[in-house]
Amino acid sequence: MSLADPVTPNRRLSPLGRMLTLALNDATVVTKTTAILPLLADLWSDTPLFAPAGSLDHSQIQSCLGYLSTEVHAAISTLSIASSAIARGPR
């Protein structure tokens, strides 16, 4: 089963096929790790999932999430595309 297949569970929740996807009890769908993690921390603020909003630690966590989602993800995507091209071989 391919994630691009429109009948996969993830495609039914997220038409763009985004990983990660969080479906809330009220049928709200949240995508992207950088949105899901702070939301979970806010929903369960009595647990140490995330630093308190407004704190320097909170900002540093957000900075790390931003770095991971832009820089690291972009590098992995580039490697994945290159790997696929190598696997296909010359045209």
C-alpha positions as CSV (number, residue, x, y, z in Angstrom):
1,M,0.0,0.0,0.0
2,S,1.4,3.4,-1.0
3,L,0.9,6.5,1.1
4,A,0.0,8.3,-2.1
5,D,-3.0,5.9,-2.5
6,P,-6.2,7.9,-1.8
7,V,-7.7,5.0,0.2
8,T,-5.0,4.8,2.8
9,P,-6.1,5.8,6.3
10,N,-3.7,8.8,6.3
11,R,-5.1,10.1,3.0
12,R,-8.6,10.0,4.3
13,L,-7.6,12.2,7.3
14,S,-5.1,14.4,5.4
15,P,-5.9,15.0,1.8
16,L,-2.3,16.1,1.3
17,G,-1.1,12.7,2.7
18,R,0.9,14.4,5.4
19,M,2.7,12.4,8.0
20,L,2.2,13.0,10.9
21,T,-1.5,13.5,11.2
22,L,-3.5,13.8,14.4
23,A,-7.2,13.5,14.4
24,L,-8.9,14.9,17.5
25,N,-12.2,13.7,19.0
26,D,-14.1,16.6,17.4
27,A,-12.9,15.5,14.0
28,T,-10.3,18.3,13.8
29,V,-7.2,17.2,11.9
30,V,-3.8,18.7,12.7
31,T,-0.8,17.9,10.6
32,K,2.9,18.6,10.9
33,T,5.0,17.7,13.9
34,T,5.7,21.4,14.7
35,A,1.9,21.9,15.2
36,I,1.1,18.6,16.9
37,L,3.8,18.6,19.6
38,P,2.9,22.0,21.1
39,L,-0.8,21.2,20.8
40,L,-0.3,18.0,22.8
41,A,1.7,19.9,25.4
42,D,-1.1,22.5,25.7
43,L,-3.8,19.9,26.0
44,W,-1.9,18.0,28.7
45,S,-0.2,21.0,30.4
46,D,0.1,19.1,33.7
47,T,2.7,16.8,32.1
48,P,6.3,17.6,31.2
49,L,5.9,17.1,27.5
50,F,7.0,20.6,26.6
51,A,8.3,23.7,28.4
52,P,5.7,26.2,29.6
53,A,4.5,28.7,27.0
54,G,6.3,32.0,27.3
55,S,9.5,30.4,28.7
56,L,12.9,30.5,27.1
57,D,12.9,26.7,27.1
58,H,9.6,26.8,25.1
59,S,11.2,29.0,22.5
60,Q,14.3,26.8,22.3
61,I,12.1,23.7,21.7
62,Q,10.2,25.6,19.0
63,S,13.5,26.6,17.4
64,C,14.7,22.9,17.4
65,L,11.4,21.8,15.9
66,G,11.7,24.4,13.2
67,Y,15.3,23.3,12.4
68,L,14.3,19.7,12.2
69,S,11.3,20.4,10.0
70,T,13.1,22.6,7.5
71,E,16.8,21.8,7.4
72,V,16.9,18.1,8.4
73,H,13.7,17.2,6.5
74,A,15.0,19.0,3.4
75,A,18.3,17.1,3.5
76,I,16.5,13.7,4.0
77,S,14.1,14.5,1.1
78,T,17.0,15.4,-1.2
79,L,18.8,12.1,-0.3
80,S,15.6,10.2,-0.9
81,I,15.1,11.7,-4.3
82,A,18.8,11.1,-5.2
83,S,18.6,7.5,-4.0
84,S,15.5,6.9,-6.1
85,A,17.2,8.3,-9.2
86,I,20.2,6.1,-8.6
87,A,18.0,3.0,-8.1
88,R,16.2,3.7,-11.4
89,G,19.5,3.9,-13.3
90,P,20.4,5.9,-16.4
91,R,17.6,6.7,-18.8
